Amino acid sequence: MTPASTGASTTVDATTTVPAASAADSRLTPGGPGYRRMSFALFLAGVATFALLYSTQALLPLISGDFGVTAGEASWTVAAATGGLALFVLPMSALSERFGRRTVMTASLAVAVTLGMLVPFAPNLTALVALRAVQGAALAGLPASATAYLAEEVRPKALVTAIGLFVAGNSVGGMSGRVITGWVAQEWGWRVAVGVIGALAVACAVAFRLLLPAPQHFTAGSLKPRVLLDTVRDHLADPLLRRLYAIGALFMTVFGGVYTVIGYRLTEAPFGLPQGIVGSIFLVYLVGTVSASTAGRLVGRLGRRGALYAAGGTTAAGLLLSLAPSLPLVLLGLVLITAGFFAGHAVASSAVGKTATRGRAQAAALYQSAYYIGSSAGSTVGALAFHSGGWAGTVGVGLLAVLGVVTITVLGTRAARLQRRALATAA
C-alpha cells in the first residue's frame, strides 16, 4: 500500500511533505462538501482545454482548401498545438509546484483563451501554425497541474473516479469543439468557427476560476533546476512509470491519427458527407465521456492491467471495423476506438498519480508530455499514412500502436509476477 493509504507521511517533492494523517481525513470525497464544485470546475477546464487544443482538427479539409495545402501540411495546425503542450508541460508543472496548482491553471487558461480569439485572424498557414504552437504551450499548465491538484485534494480511493471526470471533460470539449466548428464552418467558414470555440473557452475559463475550491493540501516546492532534474530522473528510473508513459503515448498515437484523418475520409468518396455532418460524427466523444468516468469501476473489476487489456482490445476492434466501406460500421468503429482510448487514458493517468509519491506534478507532466508527443506523432504520421496508403494506412499505424500497448502491459504483468516470487522467496 502507498504511504497515503496507510496514514504515513506522503512526500510531494524533494523538499516538502504533506502530513497524511490529518490531511487524508479532510480530503475531498464523493458526496462531501466541495467535491461537486471541484469536479465541475475541472470538468469545465477539460472542456476548454480540448476544445481549444483540437479546434482546427475537424476543419482541416477547409483549411487545406483555403490555403491551398495538403492534408499533411494542414495537420500541423493540430500537431503544433499538441507539440507545444508536450514541450512546456514539464516547465509548467515546476511552476505549479512553486506557485500553486490553481494559480498556474488559471493563468494558463487566460493566455490560451486570449490566443484563441486571435487564431481566426491568421493571414496564412505559417502564422496559424505559430499561433497554435504558442496556444498549446499556454495550455500546458492545465493537464499536469489538474492531476497533481486531484492527487493532493481528493482521497486516494476516489482518485480514479475524479481523474475520470476530468478526462470526461476532455472528451466533451473535444466533441463540442468539433461538432460546433463543423456546423458553423459549413455556414460561415472555418475562421468564424474557431472564433466561436474561443468564446466558449472564455466562458469555461471564467466559470472554472469562480468554482474551483482553494487548495488545502498544497505545500510550495522548490524551483531550483537541480531539484527538478533530480525528481524527473527519479521518475524516469521507475519501470512502472516508464511503462505508463509509453502506454499513454501509444494510445494517443491511435486517437490523434484517426481523428486527424477521419474528416478527409468522410468528405471523400464513397461517403461524400458535408462539413456539418462530418463535425457531428464527433458526437461519439460522448462514449469517451462515459468510458472515462467509469474507468474506476473497470479497474475495480479487472485490475489495472486487465483494464488496459480491455481498452487495447476495444480500440483494435474499432480500428478493424472502420475499414469497412459502410458508414454505420465506420461509426461503430469510431465508437469502439473512442471508448477504448478514453478508458485506457483514464486508467494510465490515474495510475501515474497513485504511483508517484514524490513530485506528483512532474510525474503527471512527464505522462502528459509523452501523451501529447503521441498526439503530435499520430496526427502527422496518420496523415502521411493516409496520403500514401489511404485509410488502411492510418489504421495500420493505429494497430501497431495498440500492439505496443499490449506488449508493454504483458511485460508489466510479467515483471509484477517476478517481483512477487522474489518477495515470497525472501520471506
C-alpha positions as CSV (number, residue, x, y, z in Angstrom):
1,M,0.0,0.0,0.0
2,T,1.1,3.6,-0.6
3,P,2.0,5.9,2.2
4,A,-1.2,7.8,1.7
5,S,-3.3,4.7,2.2
6,T,-1.6,3.7,5.4
7,G,-1.7,7.1,7.0
8,A,2.1,7.7,6.7
9,S,3.6,10.9,5.5
10,T,3.3,11.3,1.8
11,T,6.2,13.1,0.0
12,V,5.2,15.6,-2.6
13,D,8.5,16.9,-3.8
14,A,12.2,16.9,-2.9
15,T,11.8,19.4,-0.1
16,T,8.3,19.2,1.3
17,T,5.8,16.7,2.6
18,V,2.1,16.5,3.1
19,P,1.2,15.1,6.5
20,A,-1.2,12.4,5.5
21,A,-2.7,11.5,9.0
22,S,-5.0,14.5,9.3
23,A,-4.9,15.7,5.7
24,A,-6.3,12.4,4.4
25,D,-9.4,12.8,6.6
26,S,-10.1,16.2,5.2
27,R,-9.6,15.5,1.6
28,L,-12.5,15.7,-0.8
29,T,-14.6,12.6,-1.4
30,P,-17.7,12.0,-3.5
31,G,-20.8,13.3,-1.7
32,G,-18.7,15.5,0.6
33,P,-18.6,19.3,0.7
34,G,-16.7,20.9,-2.2
35,Y,-16.4,17.8,-4.3
36,R,-19.1,18.7,-6.8
37,R,-17.8,22.2,-7.3
38,M,-14.2,20.8,-7.7
39,S,-15.4,18.2,-10.2
40,F,-17.5,20.6,-12.3
41,A,-14.7,23.2,-12.3
42,L,-12.1,20.8,-13.6
43,F,-14.7,19.3,-16.0
44,L,-15.0,22.8,-17.5
45,A,-11.2,23.2,-17.6
46,G,-11.1,19.9,-19.5
47,V,-13.8,21.2,-21.9
48,A,-11.8,24.4,-22.6
49,T,-8.5,22.6,-23.0
50,F,-9.6,20.0,-25.5
51,A,-12.0,22.4,-27.4
52,L,-9.1,24.8,-27.9
53,L,-6.4,22.2,-28.5
54,Y,-8.2,20.5,-31.3
55,S,-10.3,23.3,-32.6
56,T,-8.9,23.0,-36.1
57,Q,-9.0,19.2,-36.4
58,A,-12.5,18.9,-37.9
59,L,-11.7,21.9,-40.1
60,L,-8.6,20.5,-41.8
61,P,-10.3,20.0,-45.2
62,L,-11.5,23.6,-45.2
63,I,-8.1,24.9,-44.1
64,S,-6.4,22.9,-46.9
65,G,-8.8,24.4,-49.4
66,D,-8.4,28.0,-48.1
67,F,-4.6,27.9,-48.0
68,G,-4.1,25.5,-50.9
69,V,-2.1,23.0,-48.8
70,T,-2.1,19.2,-48.4
71,A,-3.6,17.2,-45.6
72,G,-0.1,16.6,-44.1
73,E,0.6,20.4,-44.1
74,A,-2.8,21.3,-42.7
75,S,-2.3,18.7,-39.9
76,W,0.5,20.9,-38.5
77,T,-2.2,23.2,-37.1
78,V,-3.0,20.3,-34.7
79,A,0.5,18.9,-34.3
80,A,1.9,22.3,-33.4
81,A,-0.6,22.8,-30.6
82,T,-0.1,19.3,-29.1
83,G,3.7,19.6,-29.6
84,G,3.8,23.0,-27.8
85,L,1.9,21.4,-24.9
86,A,4.2,18.4,-24.8
87,L,7.3,20.7,-24.7
88,F,6.1,23.0,-22.0
89,V,4.1,20.7,-19.7
90,L,7.2,19.9,-17.6
91,P,8.3,23.6,-17.0
92,M,4.7,24.5,-16.2
93,S,4.4,21.6,-13.7
94,A,7.5,23.1,-12.0
95,L,5.8,26.4,-11.8
96,S,2.7,24.8,-10.2
97,E,4.9,23.2,-7.6
98,R,6.1,26.7,-6.6
99,F,3.1,28.9,-7.2
100,G,0.2,26.5,-6.8
101,R,-2.0,24.4,-9.0
102,R,-4.9,26.8,-9.1
103,T,-2.8,29.8,-9.9
104,V,-1.0,28.1,-12.8
105,M,-4.2,26.6,-14.2
106,T,-5.9,30.0,-14.1
107,A,-3.0,31.8,-15.8
108,S,-2.7,29.1,-18.5
109,L,-6.4,29.3,-19.4
110,A,-6.3,33.1,-19.5
111,V,-3.4,33.1,-22.0
112,A,-4.8,30.3,-24.1
113,V,-8.3,31.8,-24.5
114,T,-6.7,35.2,-25.4
115,L,-4.8,33.5,-28.2
116,G,-7.9,31.6,-29.2
117,M,-9.5,34.9,-30.1
118,L,-6.6,35.8,-32.3
119,V,-6.5,32.5,-34.2
120,P,-9.4,33.4,-36.6
121,F,-7.3,36.3,-37.9
122,A,-4.2,34.3,-39.0
123,P,-3.3,35.5,-42.5
124,N,-1.6,32.3,-43.7
125,L,-0.8,28.8,-42.7
126,T,2.6,29.7,-41.1
127,A,1.0,32.3,-38.8
128,L,-1.8,29.9,-37.9
129,V,0.7,27.1,-37.0
130,A,2.7,29.6,-34.9
131,L,-0.3,30.8,-33.0
132,R,-1.4,27.3,-32.4
133,A,2.0,26.3,-31.1
134,V,2.0,29.1,-28.6
135,Q,-1.6,28.3,-27.6
136,G,-0.6,24.7,-27.0
137,A,2.4,25.8,-24.8
138,A,0.0,28.0,-22.8
139,L,-2.4,25.1,-22.2
140,A,0.4,23.0,-20.8
141,G,-0.3,24.4,-17.4
142,L,-3.6,22.6,-17.2
143,P,-3.1,18.8,-17.5
144,A,-0.3,18.2,-15.1
145,S,-1.5,20.7,-12.6
146,A,-5.0,19.3,-12.6
147,T,-3.8,15.8,-12.0
148,A,-1.5,16.9,-9.2
149,Y,-4.3,19.0,-7.7
150,L,-6.6,16.0,-7.6
151,A,-3.9,13.7,-6.1
152,E,-3.4,16.2,-3.3
153,E,-7.1,17.3,-2.7
154,V,-9.0,14.0,-3.3
155,R,-8.9,10.9,-1.2
156,P,-6.9,8.1,-2.8
157,K,-9.9,5.7,-3.2
158,A,-11.8,8.4,-5.2
159,L,-8.8,9.4,-7.3
160,V,-9.5,7.3,-10.4
161,T,-13.1,8.5,-10.5
162,A,-12.1,12.1,-10.0
163,I,-9.5,12.0,-12.8
164,G,-12.0,10.1,-14.9
165,L,-14.4,13.1,-14.6
166,F,-11.6,15.5,-15.7
167,V,-10.8,13.2,-18.7
168,A,-14.6,13.2,-19.4
169,G,-14.4,16.9,-19.6
170,N,-11.7,16.5,-22.2
171,S,-13.9,14.3,-24.2
172,V,-16.8,16.7,-24.0
173,G,-14.5,19.6,-25.1
174,G,-13.2,17.6,-28.0
175,M,-16.6,16.6,-29.1
176,S,-18.3,20.0,-28.7
177,G,-15.4,21.8,-30.4
178,R,-15.6,19.6,-33.4
179,V,-19.4,19.5,-33.7
180,I,-19.8,23.2,-33.2
181,T,-17.0,24.0,-35.7
182,G,-18.4,21.6,-38.2
183,W,-21.8,23.3,-38.4
184,V,-20.6,26.8,-38.0
185,A,-17.9,26.4,-40.7
186,Q,-20.4,24.9,-43.1
187,E,-22.4,28.3,-43.0
188,W,-19.7,30.9,-42.2
189,G,-16.3,29.3,-42.8
190,W,-13.5,27.9,-40.5
191,R,-12.4,31.3,-39.2
192,V,-15.8,32.1,-37.6
193,A,-15.9,28.5,-36.3
194,V,-12.7,28.8,-34.3
195,G,-13.8,32.2,-33.1
196,V,-16.9,30.6,-31.6
197,I,-14.8,28.0,-29.9
198,G,-12.6,30.8,-28.4
199,A,-15.7,32.4,-26.9
200,L,-16.9,29.1,-25.5
201,A,-13.5,28.6,-23.9
202,V,-13.6,32.1,-22.3
203,A,-16.9,31.2,-20.6
204,C,-15.5,27.9,-19.3
205,A,-12.3,29.7,-18.0
206,V,-14.3,32.2,-16.0
207,A,-16.6,29.6,-14.5
208,F,-13.6,27.4,-13.7
209,R,-11.9,30.1,-11.7
210,L,-15.1,31.0,-9.8
211,L,-15.9,27.4,-8.9
212,L,-12.6,25.7,-8.1
213,P,-12.0,25.4,-4.3
214,A,-8.8,26.8,-2.9
215,P,-6.3,24.1,-2.4
216,Q,-6.0,22.9,1.3
217,H,-3.1,20.4,1.0
218,F,-0.6,22.1,-1.3
219,T,2.8,22.9,0.0
220,A,5.1,25.0,-2.2
221,G,8.2,23.3,-3.5
222,S,11.5,24.5,-5.0
223,L,12.1,26.0,-8.4
224,K,15.8,25.0,-8.3
225,P,16.8,23.3,-11.6
226,R,18.7,20.6,-9.7
227,V,15.7,19.7,-7.6
228,L,13.6,19.5,-10.7
229,L,16.1,17.4,-12.6
230,D,16.6,15.0,-9.7
231,T,12.8,14.5,-9.5
232,V,12.5,13.9,-13.2
233,R,15.4,11.5,-13.2
234,D,13.8,9.5,-10.4
235,H,10.5,9.2,-12.2
236,L,12.2,8.1,-15.4
237,A,14.1,5.5,-13.5
238,D,10.9,3.9,-12.2
239,P,10.0,1.0,-14.6
240,L,6.2,1.3,-13.8
241,L,6.1,5.0,-14.6
242,R,8.1,4.4,-17.8
243,R,5.5,1.8,-18.9
244,L,2.6,4.1,-18.1
245,Y,4.2,7.0,-20.1
246,A,4.7,4.7,-23.1
247,I,1.1,3.4,-22.9
248,G,-0.3,7.0,-22.8
249,A,1.8,8.0,-25.8
250,L,0.7,4.9,-27.8
251,F,-3.0,5.3,-27.0
252,M,-2.8,8.9,-28.1
253,T,-1.0,8.0,-31.3
254,V,-4.0,6.0,-32.3
255,F,-6.5,8.6,-31.3
256,G,-4.6,11.5,-32.9
257,G,-4.1,9.7,-36.2
258,V,-7.7,8.6,-36.5
259,Y,-9.4,11.9,-35.7
260,T,-7.0,14.0,-37.7
261,V,-7.7,12.0,-40.9
262,I,-11.4,10.9,-40.4
263,G,-12.6,14.3,-41.8
264,Y,-10.8,13.7,-45.1
265,R,-12.1,10.1,-45.4
266,L,-15.8,11.1,-44.8
267,T,-15.8,14.0,-47.1
268,E,-14.3,11.9,-50.0
269,A,-15.9,9.0,-51.9
270,P,-17.7,6.8,-51.2
271,F,-19.3,8.8,-48.4
272,G,-19.1,12.5,-49.6
273,L,-20.5,13.9,-46.4
274,P,-20.9,17.7,-45.9
275,Q,-18.8,19.5,-43.3
276,G,-21.6,19.9,-40.8
277,I,-22.4,16.1,-40.8
278,V,-18.7,15.3,-40.5
279,G,-18.5,17.6,-37.5
280,S,-21.5,15.8,-35.9
281,I,-19.6,12.5,-36.2
282,F,-17.6,13.7,-33.2
283,L,-20.7,13.1,-31.0
284,V,-19.2,9.7,-30.5
285,Y,-17.0,11.5,-28.0
286,L,-19.9,11.1,-25.6
287,V,-18.9,7.4,-25.5
288,G,-15.5,8.6,-24.2
289,T,-17.2,10.6,-21.5
290,V,-18.9,7.5,-20.2
291,S,-15.9,5.2,-20.5
292,A,-13.5,7.6,-18.8
293,S,-15.9,8.3,-15.9
294,T,-16.5,4.6,-15.3
295,A,-12.8,3.7,-15.5
296,G,-12.6,3.3,-11.8
297,R,-15.2,0.6,-11.8
298,L,-13.4,-1.2,-14.6
299,V,-10.2,-1.2,-12.6
300,G,-12.1,-2.5,-9.6
301,R,-13.3,-5.5,-11.6
302,L,-10.4,-6.3,-13.8
303,G,-7.4,-4.7,-12.1
304,R,-5.2,-2.0,-13.8
305,R,-3.6,-4.4,-16.3
306,G,-6.9,-6.1,-17.1
307,A,-8.5,-2.8,-17.8
308,L,-5.6,-1.8,-20.1
309,Y,-6.0,-5.1,-22.0
310,A,-9.7,-4.4,-22.3
311,A,-9.1,-0.9,-23.5
312,G,-6.5,-2.0,-26.1
313,G,-8.7,-4.8,-27.4
314,T,-11.7,-2.5,-27.8
315,T,-9.5,0.1,-29.7
316,A,-8.1,-2.6,-32.0
317,A,-11.6,-3.9,-32.8
318,G,-12.8,-0.4,-33.6
319,L,-9.8,0.1,-36.0
320,L,-10.6,-3.1,-37.9
321,L,-14.3,-2.3,-38.1
322,S,-13.6,1.2,-39.5
323,L,-12.0,-0.4,-42.6
324,A,-15.5,-1.3,-43.9
325,P,-16.9,0.7,-46.8
326,S,-20.2,1.1,-44.8
327,L,-20.9,4.3,-42.9
328,P,-22.7,2.5,-39.9
329,L,-19.7,0.2,-39.5
330,V,-17.3,3.1,-39.7
331,L,-19.3,4.9,-37.0
332,L,-19.4,1.8,-34.8
333,G,-15.6,1.5,-35.3
334,L,-15.2,5.1,-34.1
335,V,-17.4,4.4,-31.0
336,L,-15.1,1.5,-30.0
337,I,-11.9,3.4,-30.7
338,T,-13.1,6.3,-28.6
339,A,-14.3,4.1,-25.7
340,G,-11.1,2.2,-25.7
341,F,-8.9,5.2,-25.8
342,F,-10.5,7.2,-23.1
343,A,-10.7,4.2,-20.8
344,G,-7.1,3.4,-21.3
345,H,-6.0,7.0,-20.8
346,A,-8.0,7.4,-17.6
347,V,-6.5,4.2,-16.2
348,A,-2.9,5.0,-17.1
349,S,-3.1,8.7,-16.0
350,S,-4.7,7.8,-12.6
351,A,-2.0,5.0,-12.1
352,V,0.7,7.7,-12.5
353,G,-0.9,9.8,-9.7
354,K,-1.0,6.8,-7.4
355,T,2.5,5.5,-8.2
356,A,4.3,8.8,-7.8
357,T,4.5,9.7,-4.1
358,R,7.2,12.4,-4.7
359,G,6.9,15.3,-7.2
360,R,3.4,14.4,-8.4
361,A,3.2,17.4,-10.8
362,Q,6.4,16.3,-12.5
363,A,5.3,12.7,-12.7
364,A,2.0,13.8,-14.3
365,A,3.8,16.3,-16.5
366,L,6.0,13.5,-17.9
367,Y,2.9,11.5,-18.7
368,Q,1.2,14.4,-20.3
369,S,4.4,15.2,-22.3
370,A,4.5,11.6,-23.6
371,Y,0.8,11.7,-24.2
372,Y,0.9,14.8,-26.4
373,I,4.0,13.7,-28.2
374,G,1.9,10.7,-29.1
375,S,-0.8,13.0,-30.3
376,S,1.6,15.0,-32.5
377,A,3.1,11.9,-33.9
378,G,-0.3,10.3,-34.5
379,S,-1.6,13.4,-36.3
380,T,1.5,13.7,-38.6
381,V,2.2,10.0,-39.2
382,G,-1.5,9.2,-39.6
383,A,-1.9,12.0,-42.2
384,L,1.2,10.8,-44.1
385,A,-0.1,7.2,-44.0
386,F,-3.4,8.4,-45.3
387,H,-1.7,10.3,-48.1
388,S,0.3,7.3,-49.2
389,G,-2.0,4.3,-48.3
390,G,-5.5,5.7,-47.7
391,W,-7.5,4.9,-44.6
392,A,-5.9,1.4,-44.4
393,G,-2.5,3.1,-43.9
394,T,-3.9,5.1,-41.0
395,V,-5.5,2.0,-39.5
396,G,-2.2,0.1,-39.8
397,V,-0.4,2.8,-37.8
398,G,-3.1,2.6,-35.1
399,L,-2.9,-1.2,-34.9
400,L,0.9,-1.1,-34.4
401,A,0.4,1.4,-31.6
402,V,-2.2,-0.9,-29.9
403,L,0.2,-3.8,-30.3
404,G,2.7,-1.7,-28.4
405,V,0.2,-1.1,-25.6
406,V,-0.5,-4.8,-25.2
407,T,3.2,-5.7,-25.3
408,I,4.1,-3.2,-22.6
409,T,1.2,-4.4,-20.4
410,V,2.3,-8.0,-20.8
411,L,5.9,-7.1,-19.8
412,G,4.4,-5.3,-16.8
413,T,2.4,-8.3,-15.8
414,R,5.5,-10.5,-16.1
415,A,7.6,-8.0,-14.0
416,A,5.0,-7.9,-11.3
417,R,4.8,-11.7,-11.2
418,L,8.6,-12.0,-10.9
419,Q,8.6,-9.4,-8.1
420,R,6.0,-11.3,-6.1
421,R,8.0,-14.5,-6.5
422,A,11.2,-12.7,-5.3
423,L,9.4,-11.4,-2.3
424,A,7.9,-14.8,-1.5
425,T,11.4,-16.4,-1.7
426,A,12.9,-13.7,0.5
427,A,10.1,-14.3,3.1
